[in-house]
């Protein structure tokens, strides 16, 4: 049991208002500010963007960063159900594959 901070009467632990004086009971759970979600960029999102950029500049780096981004994106999706980083990493890997194919075809036509 707890006591009213205004009149000192004994009140129920779950009470919101004191029965004797009518004052509201100070409760730690009431009027608590809502927890704001953190807005931080995920590693899979950053790696997906890097994978897309490097896919056309240096395909090997694009492959590596995109694959790491896919792995981290799957982990992030399981925890938070966010798919942005995973999708960008998959796009980065697809761009790296196309870039590798274009580079192989261009290189083979030279010889």
CORVENMO-V315955 format. One record per residue. N is the residue number from 0. RES is the residue in three letters. SS is DSSP state (H for helix, E for strand, L for the rest). PSI is psi in degrees with one decimal (none if undefined). Layout:
# CORVENMO-V315955
N,RES,SS,PSI / N,RES,SS,PSI
This chain:
# CORVENMO-V315955
0,UNK,L,152.7 / 1,UNK,E,174.5 / 2,UNK,E,146.3 / 3,UNK,L,135.0 / 4,UNK,L,-12.8 / 5,UNK,L,-48.1 / 6,UNK,L,-12.0 / 7,UNK,L,5.0 / 8,UNK,L,150.3 / 9,UNK,E,131.4 / 10,UNK,E,160.8 / 11,UNK,L,149.4 / 12,UNK,L,-29.5 / 13,UNK,L,3.2 / 14,UNK,L,144.3 / 15,UNK,L,-30.0 / 16,UNK,E,139.8 / 17,UNK,L,131.6 / 18,UNK,L,-32.6 / 19,UNK,L,-50.3 / 20,UNK,L,-15.2 / 21,UNK,L,1.6 / 22,UNK,L,150.5 / 23,UNK,E,144.2 / 24,UNK,L,133.2 / 25,UNK,L,116.9 / 26,UNK,L,137.0 / 27,UNK,L,-26.0 / 28,UNK,L,-21.5 / 29,UNK,L,145.7 / 30,UNK,L,27.0 / 31,UNK,L,132.0 / 32,UNK,L,142.4 / 33,UNK,L,141.5 / 34,UNK,L,124.0 / 35,UNK,L,136.6 / 36,UNK,L,147.7 / 37,UNK,L,136.0 / 38,UNK,L,85.1 / 39,UNK,L,148.2 / 40,UNK,L,139.7 / 41,UNK,L,155.7 / 42,UNK,H,-37.1 / 43,UNK,H,-34.5 / 44,UNK,H,-48.0 / 45,UNK,H,-44.1 / 46,UNK,H,-33.2 / 47,UNK,H,-44.2 / 48,UNK,H,-44.0 / 49,UNK,H,-39.8 / 50,UNK,H,-41.3 / 51,UNK,H,-44.2 / 52,UNK,H,-49.4 / 53,UNK,H,-14.8 / 54,UNK,H,-36.8 / 55,UNK,H,-16.1 / 56,UNK,H,-48.3 / 57,UNK,L,97.4 / 58,UNK,H,-35.0 / 59,UNK,H,-42.9 / 60,UNK,H,-38.1 / 61,UNK,H,-42.6 / 62,UNK,H,-49.9 / 63,UNK,H,-50.5 / 64,UNK,H,-36.4 / 65,UNK,H,-40.6 / 66,UNK,H,-42.6 / 67,UNK,H,-40.5 / 68,UNK,H,-37.9 / 69,UNK,H,-44.3 / 70,UNK,H,-47.7 / 71,UNK,H,-33.2 / 72,UNK,H,-38.8 / 73,UNK,H,-42.2 / 74,UNK,H,-43.9 / 75,UNK,H,-39.5 / 76,UNK,H,-39.0 / 77,UNK,H,-32.8 / 78,UNK,H,-43.0 / 79,UNK,H,-7.4 / 80,UNK,L,24.5 / 81,UNK,L,133.5 / 82,UNK,L,-3.0 / 83,UNK,H,-50.7 / 84,UNK,H,-39.0 / 85,UNK,H,-45.1 / 86,UNK,H,-45.0 / 87,UNK,H,-35.4 / 88,UNK,H,-38.4 / 89,UNK,H,-41.8 / 90,UNK,H,-41.2 / 91,UNK,H,-39.6 / 92,UNK,H,-41.3 / 93,UNK,H,-43.1 / 94,UNK,H,-38.0 / 95,UNK,H,-39.3 / 96,UNK,H,-46.9 / 97,UNK,H,-41.7 / 98,UNK,H,-39.2 / 99,UNK,H,-41.1 / 100,UNK,H,-45.2 / 101,UNK,H,-42.2 / 102,UNK,H,-40.0 / 103,UNK,H,-41.8 / 104,UNK,H,-43.5 / 105,UNK,H,-40.1 / 106,UNK,H,-38.4 / 107,UNK,H,-27.8 / 108,UNK,H,-18.6 / 109,UNK,H,-37.6 / 110,UNK,L,none
